[in-house]
């Protein structure tokens, strides 16, 4: 690693890593550039194999599951799969001492607090287990069928169409555009509770909504996350707006969806009662 001698901020945090043995003391090297004749070279130290992985700093030895939450009675059937939505709490363990020294401490503190991720469980024989990648892909294909109006094997009620729900849900948000963006980003982070707070629905059972949100979150994860969201206002009034959104994922896939938003008690919410 080459560092400009005038870059004091970088040298400050590298000094912590040198002290920990992750990098060796820097040496001066000539660049041949008259405008910047010398740079500082940092080479890996004896502790680099333990704390550097794929070019990234590793400040913990392992991650532990702190809690698993789901309601076995809140089951949803999607295609041939019996599905449950839930969450898992994760905590990094055995924090390295160097990550507790400034200026690195503030950067690592948030990473060592417990964080929650959404998971999908499927019923297998007499028990529940975490859905495999293949099963998550099957859920994604089922959702695509729903949006195209071809699915015939999804549970329906008189007051609610899953096809219309998924059409709105997968279009994945206080302007309509910002609300839509927040909704997508919440699902991308696996925060289905935050995403649920941005929905307006008087017809969808809470348990079923949680499962569908988790399925959508898993789908976004399968696409590698969201690269960008571009929304166009299709019109409406002060209480009701329609947006056309182009969602581009990190794997190169893109989708165009139409979403309706309502203003409820001064807040814009995605309307699922369509």
Kinemage of the C-alpha trace (Angstrom):
@kinemage 1
@onewidth
@group {chain A} dominant
@subgroup {mainchain}
@vectorlist {calphas} color= white
{ca unk a 1} P 0.000 0.000 0.000
{ca unk a 2} L 1.406 3.402 -1.044
{ca unk a 3} L 0.392 6.507 0.895
{ca unk a 4} L 1.102 10.165 0.277
{ca unk a 5} L 3.298 11.527 3.123
{ca unk a 6} L 0.928 14.491 3.439
{ca unk a 7} L -2.108 12.223 3.943
{ca unk a 8} L -2.148 12.443 7.731
{ca unk a 9} L -5.677 11.016 8.104
{ca unk a 10} L -4.750 7.744 6.391
{ca unk a 11} L -1.493 7.514 8.309
{ca unk a 12} L -3.396 7.959 11.564
{ca unk a 13} L -5.504 4.821 11.175
{ca unk a 14} L -2.651 2.892 9.594
{ca unk a 15} L -0.604 3.639 12.719
{ca unk a 16} L -3.155 1.635 14.725
{ca unk a 17} L -2.795 -1.301 12.328
{ca unk a 18} L 1.008 -1.074 12.467
{ca unk a 19} L 0.827 -1.244 16.261
{ca unk a 20} L -1.352 -4.361 15.953
{ca unk a 21} L 1.120 -6.012 13.570
{ca unk a 22} L -1.263 -6.031 10.621
{ca unk a 23} L 1.106 -3.754 8.681
{ca unk a 24} L 4.834 -3.224 9.103
{ca unk a 25} L 6.422 0.160 9.730
{ca unk a 26} L 6.322 2.204 6.511
{ca unk a 27} L 9.356 2.763 4.307
{ca unk a 28} L 9.979 5.613 1.881
{ca unk a 29} L 10.025 4.849 -1.833
{ca unk a 30} L 10.947 7.157 -4.699
{ca unk a 31} L 8.230 7.642 -7.287
{ca unk a 32} L 10.190 9.415 -10.021
{ca unk a 33} L 7.498 12.072 -10.025
{ca unk a 34} L 9.016 15.529 -9.380
{ca unk a 35} L 5.689 16.760 -8.027
{ca unk a 36} L 5.492 13.927 -5.522
{ca unk a 37} L 8.964 12.362 -5.316
{ca unk a 38} L 8.387 10.162 -2.250
{ca unk a 39} L 5.590 7.945 -0.954
{ca unk a 40} L 5.231 5.728 2.099
{ca unk a 41} L 4.968 1.997 1.470
{ca unk a 42} L 3.091 -0.178 3.960
{ca unk a 43} L 3.608 -3.942 3.656
{ca unk a 44} L 1.693 -6.663 5.450
{ca unk a 45} L 2.812 -7.573 8.950
{ca unk a 46} L 2.799 -10.818 10.919
{ca unk a 47} L -0.878 -10.455 11.928
{ca unk a 48} L -2.103 -9.777 8.388
{ca unk a 49} L -3.219 -13.366 7.723
{ca unk a 50} L -5.509 -13.190 10.753
{ca unk a 51} L -7.017 -9.752 10.212
{ca unk a 52} L -6.920 -9.199 6.429
{ca unk a 53} L -9.248 -11.263 4.243
{ca unk a 54} L -9.741 -10.501 0.555
{ca unk a 55} L -8.382 -7.006 1.124
{ca unk a 56} L -10.794 -6.249 3.969
{ca unk a 57} L -10.148 -5.800 7.680
{ca unk a 58} L -11.544 -8.553 9.923
{ca unk a 59} L -12.084 -7.506 13.532
{ca unk a 60} L -13.949 -10.566 14.873
{ca unk a 61} L -13.355 -14.299 15.050
{ca unk a 62} L -16.900 -15.490 14.493
{ca unk a 63} L -20.555 -14.537 14.192
{ca unk a 64} L -23.125 -16.050 16.529
{ca unk a 65} L -26.885 -16.344 16.246
{ca unk a 66} L -28.394 -14.514 19.209
{ca unk a 67} L -32.065 -15.177 18.502
{ca unk a 68} L -34.440 -16.683 15.960
{ca unk a 69} L -38.019 -15.426 15.703
{ca unk a 70} L -40.968 -16.760 13.747
{ca unk a 71} L -44.547 -17.778 14.447
{ca unk a 72} L -45.141 -21.378 13.381
{ca unk a 73} L -48.883 -20.655 13.165
{ca unk a 74} L -48.446 -17.767 10.712
{ca unk a 75} L -48.044 -19.924 7.631
{ca unk a 76} L -48.491 -18.896 3.991
{ca unk a 77} L -48.732 -21.187 0.980
{ca unk a 78} L -46.932 -19.930 -2.126
{ca unk a 79} L -47.234 -22.379 -4.985
{ca unk a 80} L -46.208 -25.790 -3.659
{ca unk a 81} L -44.230 -24.341 -0.763
{ca unk a 82} L -45.480 -23.826 2.769
{ca unk a 83} L -43.600 -20.734 3.897
{ca unk a 84} L -42.956 -18.764 7.069
{ca unk a 85} L -41.261 -15.405 7.432
{ca unk a 86} L -38.970 -14.745 10.358
{ca unk a 87} L -35.848 -12.988 11.532
{ca unk a 88} L -32.478 -14.001 12.904
{ca unk a 89} L -30.377 -11.865 15.245
{ca unk a 90} L -26.621 -11.930 14.571
{ca unk a 91} L -23.731 -10.724 16.719
{ca unk a 92} L -19.994 -10.635 15.969
{ca unk a 93} L -17.859 -12.174 18.725
{ca unk a 94} L -14.292 -11.695 20.058
{ca unk a 95} L -13.724 -8.141 18.864
{ca unk a 96} L -10.093 -7.326 18.126
{ca unk a 97} L -8.460 -4.778 20.420
{ca unk a 98} L -7.184 -2.623 17.552
{ca unk a 99} L -10.785 -2.035 16.357
{ca unk a 100} L -11.544 -0.422 19.725
{ca unk a 101} L -8.958 2.327 19.245
{ca unk a 102} L -9.685 5.597 17.482
{ca unk a 103} L -9.937 6.491 14.673
{ca unk a 104} L -11.095 2.943 13.874
{ca unk a 105} L -13.392 2.544 16.885
{ca unk a 106} L -16.211 4.729 15.566
{ca unk a 107} L -16.157 2.898 12.235
{ca unk a 108} L -16.469 -0.548 13.837
{ca unk a 109} L -18.819 0.187 16.763
{ca unk a 110} L -22.005 -0.052 14.700
{ca unk a 111} L -20.899 -3.342 13.158
{ca unk a 112} L -20.605 -4.969 16.564
{ca unk a 113} L -24.141 -4.189 17.675
{ca unk a 114} L -26.717 -6.922 17.146
{ca unk a 115} L -28.325 -6.745 13.737
{ca unk a 116} L -31.342 -8.506 12.338
{ca unk a 117} L -31.820 -10.203 8.991
{ca unk a 118} L -34.964 -11.558 7.381
{ca unk a 119} L -35.146 -15.250 6.558
{ca unk a 120} L -37.676 -17.558 4.974
{ca unk a 121} L -38.522 -20.969 6.408
{ca unk a 122} L -40.133 -23.773 4.430
{ca unk a 123} L -41.959 -26.802 5.780
{ca unk a 124} L -40.061 -30.040 5.199
{ca unk a 125} L -41.693 -33.250 6.422
{ca unk a 126} L -42.523 -32.563 10.071
{ca unk a 127} L -40.354 -29.518 10.743
{ca unk a 128} L -39.366 -26.075 9.506
{ca unk a 129} L -35.977 -25.179 8.048
{ca unk a 130} L -34.362 -22.183 6.372
{ca unk a 131} L -35.221 -21.963 2.670
{ca unk a 132} L -32.462 -22.940 0.269
{ca unk a 133} L -31.334 -20.756 -2.629
{ca unk a 134} L -33.255 -23.017 -4.997
{ca unk a 135} L -36.438 -22.628 -2.971
{ca unk a 136} L -35.988 -18.866 -2.838
{ca unk a 137} L -35.666 -18.919 -6.628
{ca unk a 138} L -38.890 -20.917 -6.834
{ca unk a 139} L -40.594 -18.236 -4.750
{ca unk a 140} L -39.232 -15.617 -7.111
{ca unk a 141} L -40.597 -17.477 -10.130
{ca unk a 142} L -43.946 -17.833 -8.370
{ca unk a 143} L -43.987 -14.083 -7.804
{ca unk a 144} L -43.259 -13.486 -11.487
{ca unk a 145} L -46.179 -15.736 -12.422
{ca unk a 146} L -48.399 -13.750 -10.112
{ca unk a 147} L -47.418 -10.444 -11.642
{ca unk a 148} L -48.177 -11.829 -15.098
{ca unk a 149} L -51.541 -13.171 -13.974
{ca unk a 150} L -50.702 -16.795 -14.789
{ca unk a 151} L -50.671 -18.360 -11.340
{ca unk a 152} L -53.680 -20.532 -10.544
{ca unk a 153} L -52.436 -22.280 -7.417
{ca unk a 154} L -52.079 -19.405 -4.961
{ca unk a 155} L -54.585 -19.034 -2.142
{ca unk a 156} L -57.079 -16.226 -2.764
{ca unk a 157} L -59.793 -14.491 -0.814
{ca unk a 158} L -62.785 -12.557 -2.075
{ca unk a 159} L -61.322 -9.240 -0.984
{ca unk a 160} L -57.690 -9.734 -1.956
{ca unk a 161} L -55.773 -10.719 -5.095
{ca unk a 162} L -52.227 -12.000 -4.554
{ca unk a 163} L -51.457 -11.276 -8.180
{ca unk a 164} L -52.239 -7.609 -7.729
{ca unk a 165} L -50.434 -7.616 -4.390
{ca unk a 166} L -47.220 -8.978 -5.869
{ca unk a 167} L -47.510 -6.636 -8.816
{ca unk a 168} L -47.432 -3.756 -6.367
{ca unk a 169} L -45.003 -5.348 -3.956
{ca unk a 170} L -42.366 -6.171 -6.531
{ca unk a 171} L -42.561 -2.675 -7.986
{ca unk a 172} L -40.846 -1.722 -5.170
{ca unk a 173} P -40.709 4.251 0.102
{ca unk a 174} P -41.905 12.209 2.512
{ca unk a 175} L -42.571 12.568 -1.280
{ca unk a 176} L -43.979 9.646 -3.244
{ca unk a 177} L -40.569 9.081 -4.849
{ca unk a 178} L -38.712 9.115 -1.517
{ca unk a 179} L -41.260 6.780 0.073
{ca unk a 180} L -40.854 4.298 -2.766
{ca unk a 181} L -37.057 4.505 -2.468
{ca unk a 182} L -37.190 3.909 1.307
{ca unk a 183} L -39.445 0.902 0.823
{ca unk a 184} L -37.045 -0.705 -1.628
{ca unk a 185} L -33.988 0.039 0.488
{ca unk a 186} L -35.668 -1.361 3.605
{ca unk a 187} L -36.281 -4.650 1.822
{ca unk a 188} L -32.739 -4.605 0.483
{ca unk a 189} L -31.428 -4.355 4.072
{ca unk a 190} L -33.789 -7.110 5.195
{ca unk a 191} L -35.757 -4.701 7.405
{ca unk a 192} L -39.253 -5.969 6.631
{ca unk a 193} L -40.790 -4.161 9.621
{ca unk a 194} L -39.652 -0.791 8.265
{ca unk a 195} L -40.957 -1.760 4.826
{ca unk a 196} L -44.298 -2.790 6.328
{ca unk a 197} L -44.640 0.636 7.951
{ca unk a 198} L -44.572 2.158 4.452
{ca unk a 199} L -47.553 0.127 3.213
{ca unk a 200} L -51.266 0.903 3.316
{ca unk a 201} L -53.439 -2.194 3.438
{ca unk a 202} L -56.721 -2.931 5.172
{ca unk a 203} L -57.189 -6.326 3.547
{ca unk a 204} L -53.988 -8.358 3.956
{ca unk a 205} L -53.522 -10.480 7.098
{ca unk a 206} L -50.476 -9.370 9.065
{ca unk a 207} L -48.820 -12.794 9.012
{ca unk a 208} L -49.270 -13.194 5.270
{ca unk a 209} L -47.905 -9.707 4.658
{ca unk a 210} L -44.787 -10.504 6.705
{ca unk a 211} L -44.151 -13.630 4.653
{ca unk a 212} L -44.587 -11.837 1.342
{ca unk a 213} L -42.283 -9.023 2.396
{ca unk a 214} L -39.639 -11.538 3.434
{ca unk a 215} L -39.981 -13.281 0.075
{ca unk a 216} L -39.474 -9.971 -1.731
{ca unk a 217} L -36.477 -9.166 0.475
{ca unk a 218} L -34.962 -12.554 -0.348
{ca unk a 219} L -35.570 -11.926 -4.046
{ca unk a 220} L -33.695 -8.616 -3.944
{ca unk a 221} L -30.851 -10.333 -2.107
{ca unk a 222} L -30.769 -12.979 -4.838
{ca unk a 223} L -30.272 -10.214 -7.400
{ca unk a 224} L -27.249 -8.943 -5.469
{ca unk a 225} L -29.066 -5.884 -4.130
{ca unk a 226} L -30.291 -2.712 -5.809
{ca unk a 227} L -28.021 -0.563 -7.930
{ca unk a 228} L -30.457 2.287 -8.561
{ca unk a 229} L -34.135 3.240 -8.669
{ca unk a 230} L -35.429 5.760 -11.217
{ca unk a 231} L -39.034 6.911 -10.775
{ca unk a 232} L -41.308 8.918 -13.073
{ca unk a 233} L -44.506 10.587 -11.829
{ca unk a 234} L -47.460 9.446 -13.936
{ca unk a 235} L -49.861 11.910 -12.351
{ca unk a 236} L -52.573 12.029 -9.733
{ca unk a 237} L -53.510 14.571 -7.094
{ca unk a 238} L -52.401 15.707 -3.633
{ca unk a 239} L -53.661 12.472 -2.036
{ca unk a 240} L -52.988 9.887 -4.730
{ca unk a 241} L -49.986 9.480 -7.059
{ca unk a 242} L -48.901 6.862 -9.592
{ca unk a 243} L -45.213 6.211 -10.234
{ca unk a 244} L -43.438 4.245 -12.928
{ca unk a 245} L -40.146 2.927 -11.547
{ca unk a 246} L -37.162 1.401 -13.304
{ca unk a 247} L -35.342 -0.787 -10.777
{ca unk a 248} L -31.838 -1.902 -11.736
{ca unk a 249} L -30.221 -4.658 -9.678
{ca unk a 250} L -26.531 -5.300 -9.114
{ca unk a 251} L -26.627 -8.459 -11.236
{ca unk a 252} L -27.693 -6.406 -14.277
{ca unk a 253} L -31.371 -7.330 -14.169
{ca unk a 254} L -33.885 -4.482 -14.444
{ca unk a 255} L -37.655 -4.234 -14.000
{ca unk a 256} L -40.237 -1.563 -14.726
{ca unk a 257} L -43.223 -1.427 -12.368
{ca unk a 258} L -46.207 0.812 -11.709
{ca unk a 259} L -47.001 1.700 -8.087
{ca unk a 260} L -49.822 3.724 -6.536
{ca unk a 261} L -49.192 5.751 -3.377
{ca unk a 262} L -51.766 7.288 -1.048
{ca unk a 263} L -51.380 10.092 1.467
{ca unk a 264} L -52.634 8.805 4.819
{ca unk a 265} L -52.479 11.088 7.871
{ca unk a 266} L -49.922 13.256 6.099
{ca unk a 267} L -47.655 10.352 5.054
{ca unk a 268} L -47.190 8.804 1.637
{ca unk a 269} L -47.727 5.025 1.707
{ca unk a 270} L -47.678 2.331 -0.969
{ca unk a 271} L -51.264 1.269 -1.649
{ca unk a 272} L -51.708 -2.516 -1.536
{ca unk a 273} L -55.536 -2.391 -1.779
{ca unk a 274} L -55.653 -2.506 -5.558
